[in-house]
């Protein structure tokens, strides 16, 4: 079978230059050094008796540790769901024509981004002290229709996820706003020309296209939230993974092995979340994949090319290929 002719290869061209590959010793030396350092690190982790690996394997599936993992995942899920809903509302308020809505959204983002999450969690833990009773009545009067003690509603668990969600919503709202502003304004104009309402335009036109930009940082924020749950001790909420491992370590006087247990579980859960994030990015980025143009991209050869000359230019890529994302 004749050799496929691509970019002049396989043709009888006189005085063809036989180029030799350049020897790159730098990357080889760097790779050897990094491999040696990695081997030394692994050898130290395996042979260091102070890490106490038998204790690590003993408590890796301890019932208190598994319960802590469950509460950590529940806190992460609830906090992120509430934060995502609030962030979309805040982002839309920032783009509203009403100055009151814009001002409230700006103040919320300014306050919760400007104070540490640990400090916010401490305040939520003291909520029942600051506001002993929640009531419903006529504003600015003493008339009450309904009331309840704050301790009944704002429990340690509720205070934990509320504090995490409000703090995260302030950061996610800026991510959502950036995604919304990245969509071509012509999409909105075209939708308005078709008679679509603002709410329908946002739901059917803007948000689906903005998801490509919103998903990657939101995935990073979710992974960060998983680790931020270790701060709910400030509430105090004492059933999540970090506190569970610390409690065991304080009881057996072996903090290092239990820290390794927590690290292993955090790494495992984070790895799973990274895989889910990657799948979501591929799903929402289907219409924006770069594709080569030319003969390899099922395009005709470049004009002016003759036999023996390259017939495609595969290095040039389309900036974006849209598939079905029109108004």
BASEZA-481666 format. One line per 4 residues: their letters; for each residue x, y, z of N, C-alpha, C. Coordinates in pm, whole numbers. Each point is the difference from the previous one (the first is absolute). Layout:
BEGIN
a = X/Y/Z/X/Y/Z/X/Y/Z | ...;
END
This chain:
BEGIN
xxxx = 86/-119/0/-86/119/0/89/124/0 | -34/93/-89/81/122/-11/-13/82/127 | 108/63/35/0/83/120/-85/124/-21 | -84/32/100/-90/114/-11/80/130/-11;
xxxx = -33/82/-101/70/125/-21/-68/110/80 | 66/48/103/-54/106/84/106/105/22 | -30/123/-39/95/112/14/132/-30/-68 | -4/-67/-118/122/-23/-77/75/-124/36;
xxxx = -41/-73/101/70/-122/39/-27/-111/-101 | 103/-80/-27/-15/-111/-92/23/38/-146 | 28/127/-28/26/44/-137/149/0/-29 | 35/-20/-126/140/-3/-42/46/143/-25;
xxxx = 39/68/107/45/140/-10/152/2/5 | 63/58/-102/148/2/-1/56/90/110 | 119/-39/46/72/77/102/-83/23/126 | -79/-102/34/-80/11/123/92/8/121;
xxxx = -33/87/93/81/16/122/-44/-103/102 | 95/-79/46/-28/-100/104/33/62/136 | -100/60/60/21/68/129/5/-102/113 | 96/15/88/14/-86/118/-65/67/120;
xxxx = -62/-77/85/-61/60/119/104/61/92 | -36/112/61/92/67/92/4/-77/132 | 121/-24/50/15/-69/127/-34/95/114 | -93/-44/81/-44/83/113/39/-70/130;
xxxx = 115/34/49/49/-64/122/-62/60/126 | -42/127/-8/-56/65/118/-124/-71/55 | -102/-25/-83/-118/-70/52/32/-139/54 | 98/-69/-62/35/-135/48/62/8/138;
xxxx = 93/93/19/65/16/131/-102/41/106 | -88/95/-38/-103/44/95/-93/-115/38 | -37/-83/-97/-86/-113/28/65/-100/94 | 129/-25/-20/72/-93/88/5/55/143;
xxxx = 29/130/13/8/60/133/-135/-6/71 | -106/35/-72/-135/-3/61/-38/-142/39 | 34/-98/-85/-31/-140/31/73/-46/125 | 127/41/15/77/-37/120/-60/64/125;
xxxx = -37/127/-10/-61/67/115/-132/-66/38 | -81/-37/-101/-127/-66/28/22/-136/66 | 100/-74/-48/31/-130/60/46/15/145 | 83/102/27/44/25/137/-118/36/90;
xxxx = -94/80/-52/-116/38/79/-86/-122/33 | -26/-84/-100/-81/-119/23/69/-95/98 | 132/-16/-17/74/-87/91/-6/52/144 | 7/133/15/-9/57/134/-137/-16/62;
xxxx = -105/14/-82/-134/-17/52/-28/-144/42 | 55/-95/-75/-28/-140/29/80/-50/122 | 124/45/13/88/-56/104/5/81/128 | -57/120/3/6/83/121/-92/-60/107;
xxxx = 56/-48/111/-85/-64/102/-89/99/73 | 32/129/-4/-80/99/72/-136/24/-66 | -13/-38/-127/-130/13/-66/-99/-104/48 | 50/-113/52/-84/-101/64/-112/-47/-94;
xxxx = 39/-61/-111/-97/-46/-99/-98/-104/54 | 39/-91/90/-101/-93/56/-117/72/66 | 28/111/71/-109/77/61/-86/67/-106 | 64/44/-109/-75/61/-110/-102/-99/-56;
xxxx = 45/-125/-31/-90/-99/-57/-106/-44/102 | 34/7/128/-95/-42/103/-119/96/8 | 26/130/-13/-106/100/17/-51/56/-132 | 48/-52/-112/-43/54/-129/-149/-19/-22;
xxxx = -54/-113/46/-143/-29/-16/-72/-3/135 | 52/76/95/-65/11/130/-140/60/-16 | -95/-47/80/-139/45/-15/-14/150/24 | 77/56/92/-6/144/23/55/78/-119;
xxxx = 105/-55/-62/57/64/-118/-100/-5/-115 | -64/-114/-21/-98/-13/-108/-120/93/23 | -42/14/126/-108/93/31/43/143/-29 | 126/31/31/52/134/-30/3/27/-149;
xxxx = 33/-103/-80/-1/16/-146/-142/30/-49 | -98/-71/55/-139/21/-41/-44/144/30 | 30/49/120/-40/136/34/76/103/-85 | 126/-28/-31/77/90/-85/-63/11/-138;
xxxx = -39/-113/-58/-63/1/-132/-136/69/4 | -76/-24/107/-132/65/12/16/151/11 | 93/45/84/25/143/13/43/61/-133 | 89/-69/-72/47/50/-129/-114/11/-100;
xxxx = -83/-104/-8/-108/-2/-98/-103/109/30 | -47/8/124/-102/99/35/55/141/-20 | 121/24/47/58/135/-10/15/42/-146 | 46/-90/-86/20/36/-140/-132/19/-73;
xxxx = -99/-82/29/-130/16/-67/-61/136/35 | -1/32/130/-54/130/43/84/114/-56 | 132/-16/0/89/106/-50/-21/23/-149 | -18/-106/-77/-21/16/-145/-130/75/-28;
xxxx = -106/-37/72/-128/69/-20/13/148/36 | 61/29/114/17/140/42/91/75/-97 | 104/-65/-49/94/68/-89/-66/41/-131 | -87/-85/-55/-72/37/-123/-90/120/26;
xxxx = -70/-2/115/-88/113/35/82/128/17 | 113/-9/70/84/118/22/58/52/-131 | 42/-91/-89/57/43/-128/-105/71/-85 | -123/-52/0/-107/66/-75/-34/135/62;
xxxx = 3/8/134/-24/128/67/107/102/-37 | 126/-44/-13/108/92/-37/-22/58/-139 | -69/-73/-87/-24/47/-136/-139/64/-15 | -72/15/112/-134/56/-4/3/150/-28;
xxxx = -110/51/-56/-12/145/-23/-44/72/126 | -41/-77/105/-44/59/126/122/28/87 | 25/125/38/119/32/81/-4/-61/139 | -120/-20/56/-10/-62/132/49/-144/-5;
xxxx = -42/-76/-100/45/-138/-15/151/-5/-24 | 52/89/-82/145/3/-23/75/32/127 | -52/94/79/67/38/124/1/-112/103 | -114/-70/15/-7/-110/95/96/-112/-41;
xxxx = 2/-31/-128/91/-104/-49/145/39/25 | 34/125/-29/139/45/21/38/-7/148 | -91/43/88/31/-2/143/19/-143/50 | -86/-92/-43/13/-140/40/136/-55/-40;
xxxx = 38/22/-125/128/-52/-50/116/67/73 | -10/130/22/107/73/68/19/-52/143 | -109/-22/70/10/-40/140/54/-142/14 | -57/-95/-72/37/-139/19/133/-35/-65;
xxxx = 43/76/-99/135/-21/-53/105/71/83 | -42/102/75/96/80/74/29/-47/141 | -73/-102/48/24/-52/135/35/-149/-8 | 87/-48/88/40/-142/-5/-117/-93/28;
xxxx = 0/-115/-67/-108/-97/19/-1/-52/144 | 117/-12/62/5/-46/139/-73/98/92 | 22/130/-22/-69/102/81/-150/-6/-21 | -42/-19/-124/-143/-11/-27/-61/-121/69;
xxxx = 71/-111/0/-52/-120/66/-12/20/151 | 94/74/58/-9/30/144/-127/80/30 | -29/99/-84/-121/79/20/-126/-84/-14 | 0/-92/-98/-118/-86/-14/-14/-94/119;
xxxx = 112/-39/60/-8/-80/121/-56/78/118 | 18/132/-3/-52/86/107/-133/64/-38 | -65/-50/-104/-123/62/-49/-108/3/108 | -14/-111/74/-102/-6/104/27/99/112;
xxxx = 128/36/20/34/99/102/-33/141/-51 | 30/25/-128/-26/132/-56/-150/23/-21 | -70/-103/-49/-144/12/-27/-69/-118/68 | -43/14/125/-57/-115/73/-130/-52/-59;
xxxx = -78/86/-68/-132/-41/-47/-24/49/-142 | -54/-87/-83/-42/36/-135/-151/20/2 | -46/112/-56/-143/31/6/-47/57/-133 | -130/-9/-21/-65/54/-119/-113/91/45;
xxxx = 1/123/-46/-101/96/41/3/124/-86 | -52/110/53/0/127/-72/132/71/26 | 73/36/-106/130/66/20/-12/129/79 | 103/26/82/15/124/77/-108/15/108;
xxxx = -67/-111/33/-99/1/110/25/-122/88 | -70/-8/112/12/-114/91/-101/-109/-29 | -74/12/-111/-102/-98/-34/67/-123/-61 | -25/-120/58/57/-124/-48/-112/-100/-28;
xxxx = 10/-68/-115/-95/-104/-34/54/-140/29 | 133/-11/-4/62/-131/18/144/21/46 | 49/-88/89/137/10/48/51/-139/39 | 131/-14/0/64/-127/35/140/29/50;
xxxx = 51/-84/90/135/18/52/102/-29/-111 | 102/82/-6/103/-16/-103/74/-133/13 | 19/-47/121/73/-126/20/-72/-117/-65 | -132/9/-12/-76/-108/-62/24/-7/-150;
xxxx = 18/115/-62/16/6/-146/147/-5/-39 | 82/86/59/141/8/-37/80/-97/88 | -8/-127/-34/82/-100/68/143/8/-51 | 89/-78/59/141/3/-42/12/-40/-147;
xxxx = -73/-104/-41/7/-44/-139/-53/107/-95 | -116/58/33/-57/105/-85/91/123/-6 | 57/37/113/91/115/1/122/-26/-87 | 46/-125/-1/118/-35/-79/-26/18/-149;
xxxx = -109/-61/-51/-21/8/-145/-48/139/-43 | -72/71/87/-40/136/-36/122/90/-13 | 91/-10/99/121/82/-6/85/-31/-122 | 17/-127/-31/80/-39/-117/-67/45/-130;
xxxx = -132/-17/-8/-72/33/-123/1/150/-28 | -22/82/102/-2/145/-22/137/51/-42 | 104/-52/62/135/41/-39/32/-42/-143 | -35/-123/-34/30/-50/-135/-82/71/-106;
xxxx = -124/39/32/-85/68/-98/63/131/-46 | 69/68/90/64/127/-37/107/-21/-106 | 75/-109/10/105/-28/-99/-61/-55/-130 | -96/-89/12/-60/-59/-120/-77/104/-81;
xxxx = -56/100/66/-77/101/-73/88/75/-100 | 124/26/37/92/65/-93/37/-93/-115 | 10/-129/26/26/-97/-106/-118/-5/-97 | -121/-4/54/-119/-2/-84/-11/129/-80;
xxxx = 27/113/63/-8/129/-70/99/5/-116 | 122/-50/23/99/-3/-108/-46/-89/-114 | -63/-113/33/-50/-88/-104/-112/64/-80 | -90/70/68/-111/66/-70/52/111/-91;
xxxx = 97/75/47/52/111/-81/84/-49/-117 | 48/-126/5/81/-53/-109/-84/-40/-121 | -131/-13/17/-88/-35/-111/-18/122/-89 | 8/-21/-131/-12/110/-96/-133/73/19;
xxxx = 3/133/15/-126/75/15/-95/-19/-118 | 55/-37/-115/-85/-24/-115/-99/-113/21 | 36/-93/88/-92/-109/32/-127/55/66 | 18/93/93/-115/61/67/-82/83/-97;
xxxx = 68/76/-85/-71/83/-96/-82/-85/-97 | 59/-111/-45/-73/-88/-91/-121/-61/68 | 15/-39/127/-112/-59/73/-110/103/22 | 38/126/29/-102/104/16/-73/25/-132;
xxxx = 73/-10/-110/-63/20/-130/-103/-108/-29 | 18/-117/61/-97/-108/-17/-116/11/98 | 2/103/87/-109/21/93/13/-76/131 | 119/-48/34/18/-75/123/11/95/119;
xxxx = -52/-42/115/8/79/123/139/-11/62 | 31/96/90/133/2/62/27/-128/79 | -99/-48/74/21/-122/79/23/-120/-91 | -73/-9/-110/17/-110/-94/135/9/-72;
xxxx = 41/121/-32/132/18/-64/110/-47/93 | -11/38/128/103/-41/97/2/-151/16 | -116/-62/4/-8/-144/27/35/-86/-121 | -39/43/-119/13/-83/-119/117/39/-89;
xxxx = 46/124/8/104/47/-92/132/29/71 | -6/82/106/123/49/62/65/-106/89 | -76/-53/97/58/-96/95/59/-124/-67 | -67/-64/-99/61/-118/-62/136/28/-63;
xxxx = 16/118/-59/129/34/-61/103/41/104 | -46/61/108/93/43/105/53/-118/82 | -69/-114/-3/43/-114/81/140/-46/-36 | 39/17/-127/135/-41/-41/107/73/79;
xxxx = -27/125/36/95/80/76/-21/-17/149 | -123/-25/42/-31/-8/142/45/-132/62 | -11/-111/-74/25/-132/57/142/-18/56 | 108/33/-74/134/-27/55/28/67/134;
xxxx = -21/132/15/25/59/134/-97/-48/106 | -123/-35/-40/-95/-52/98/45/-135/52 | 57/-83/-88/57/-127/45/114/21/98 | 83/100/-27/108/30/94/-54/47/135;
xxxx = -106/80/-4/-61/48/124/-63/-115/78 | -55/-99/-70/-57/-117/68/107/-78/72 | 113/-20/-66/111/-70/64/51/80/120 | 6/133/-16/40/83/113/-99/-7/114;
xxxx = -129/-7/-31/-103/-11/103/16/-129/80 | 36/-109/-69/21/-127/69/102/15/112 | 105/73/-27/105/19/100/-34/109/101 | -81/97/-42/-40/107/91/-91/-51/111;
xxxx = -68/-112/-23/-85/-56/105/77/-32/128 | 133/-12/-11/79/-26/120/-2/118/97 | -49/117/-45/-5/118/87/-128/12/80 | -96/-91/-21/-127/12/72/14/-28/149;
xxxx = 118/-37/43/26/-9/144/-26/134/68 | 8/109/-78/-23/133/57/-145/20/41 | -93/-83/-47/-143/24/27/-37/-19/147 | 24/-114/68/80/-115/-44/-88/-116/-48;
xxxx = 43/-62/-114/-59/-123/-48/110/-105/1 | -23/-111/72/110/-92/32/-19/-140/-57 | -67/-10/-115/-22/-133/-56/65/-20/-137 | 66/104/-54/61/-15/-132/134/-73/10;
xxxx = 60/-28/-115/116/-89/-9/120/48/81 | 36/127/-14/120/49/68/-12/-10/151 | -115/37/54/-17/-10/146/-3/-145/45 | -60/-89/-81/-7/-141/36/139/-61/12;
xxxx = 87/31/-95/137/-52/7/78/65/114 | -23/129/25/69/66/112/-43/-60/134 | -128/-34/13/-48/-59/125/66/-134/26 | 15/-81/-104/68/-130/17/147/21/34;
xxxx = 64/97/-67/141/28/25/22/46/143 | -88/82/53/14/47/139/-22/-114/100 | -81/-98/-40/-27/-110/91/117/-99/6 | 66/-26/-114/109/-99/-3/138/66/-2;
xxxx = 3/134/2/126/76/3/87/-30/-123 | -64/-11/-116/73/-23/-126/-59/92/-108 | 41/125/-3/-61/94/-97/41/-24/-145 | 127/-41/-22/48/-13/-137/-74/-107/-79;
xxxx = -16/-123/51/-75/-100/-78/-143/42/-33 | -66/68/92/-139/42/-26/-6/116/-98 | 104/84/-2/6/102/-104/15/-64/-137 | 77/-107/-8/15/-72/-127/-133/-62/-42;
xxxx = -75/-52/96/-133/-55/-31/-89/107/-63 | -2/119/61/-81/108/-55/48/39/-139 | 132/6/-19/55/36/-131/-41/-101/-107 | 6/-128/33/-35/-104/-98/-145/16/-44;
xxxx = -91/21/95/-141/13/-36/-27/129/-77 | 63/111/40/-18/125/-75/52/-15/-143 | 115/-65/-16/56/-20/-134/-91/-88/-85 | -56/-104/59/-89/-89/-75/-126/73/-47;
xxxx = -63/73/90/-123/72/-37/31/109/-101 | 112/71/19/38/105/-94/25/-57/-140 | 62/-117/-7/25/-64/-130/-130/-32/-71 | -98/-49/73/-131/-31/-60/-66/128/-50;
xxxx = 7/108/78/-59/126/-42/70/56/-123 | 131/-20/-11/73/47/-118/-45/-74/-126 | -27/-130/13/-49/-77/-115/-138/51/-42 | -87/25/98/-134/52/-31/10/137/-66;
xxxx = 90/84/51/19/132/-60/46/-11/-144 | 93/-92/-27/49/-18/-137/-113/-43/-95 | -86/-91/46/-112/-44/-83/-96/115/-28 | -28/82/102/-90/114/-20/59/101/-97;
xxxx = 130/24/9/64/94/-92/-12/-50/-144 | 21/-128/-22/-13/-55/-134/-143/10/-51 | -97/-22/91/-141/5/-41/-41/140/-43 | 34/101/80/-43/136/-31/91/69/-101;
xxxx = 113/-62/-34/89/59/-100/-5/-70/-134 | -105/-78/-26/-9/-76/-125/3/89/-123 | -68/111/3/-9/84/-118/116/93/-19 | 101/-7/87/110/95/-7/135/-68/-20;
xxxx = 0/-127/-39/126/-72/-19/71/52/-124 | 132/21/12/80/44/-114/20/-115/-96 | -11/27/-130/17/-104/-102/96/49/-107 | 85/-89/-57/92/41/-106/-74/28/-129;
xxxx = 49/97/-78/-57/27/-130/96/-50/-106 | -45/-10/-124/82/-57/-105/-50/-138/-35 | 88/-81/-67/-43/-133/-44/-31/-91/117 | 72/15/116/-29/-83/116/-130/41/66;
xxxx = -41/124/-17/-126/44/54/-112/-9/-101 | 18/-83/-103/-100/-21/-105/-30/131/-72 | 110/76/-28/-12/124/-73/81/-14/-129 | -31/76/-105/79/-8/-124/142/51/23;
xxxx = 97/-42/-87/139/45/15/10/151/-10 | 107/55/59/22/143/-7/17/42/-145 | -56/117/-37/10/43/-140/144/27/-41 | 31/-29/-127/133/26/-52/99/-110/21;
xxxx = -40/-113/64/93/-109/26/6/-92/-123 | 119/-51/-29/21/-91/-111/47/-132/52 | 20/-98/-90/47/-131/40/137/11/66 | 18/-70/109/128/1/71/8/103/108;
xxxx = -101/92/11/-3/100/106/-100/-42/107 | 18/48/121/-98/-31/106/-140/42/-41 | -96/-89/21/-137/27/-40/-89/38/117 | 55/7/119/-81/44/113/86/79/96;
xxxx = -66/68/85/66/83/101/-62/-34/133 | 45/-109/58/-68/-55/117/37/75/127 | 101/88/-5/37/72/121/-100/109/33 | -73/44/-100/-98/106/23/-129/-62/50;
xxxx = -52/48/109/-120/-55/62/-109/105/2 | -122/-47/-13/-113/90/21/-4/43/145 | -28/126/25/-10/46/138/-113/-69/74 | -111/-19/-66/-113/-69/64/-94/-48/-110;
xxxx = -55/-119/20/-97/-55/-95/-131/-16/73 | -98/78/-37/-127/-4/69/-88/-107/-63 | -68/-73/82/-90/-106/-49/-134/13/69 | -90/72/-64/-137/6/52/-24/105/106;
xxx = 99/86/31/-20/101/105/-38/133/-63 | -100/1/-85/-48/123/-60/-134/36/59 | -32/126/-6/-125/47/66/-120/-41/-82;
END
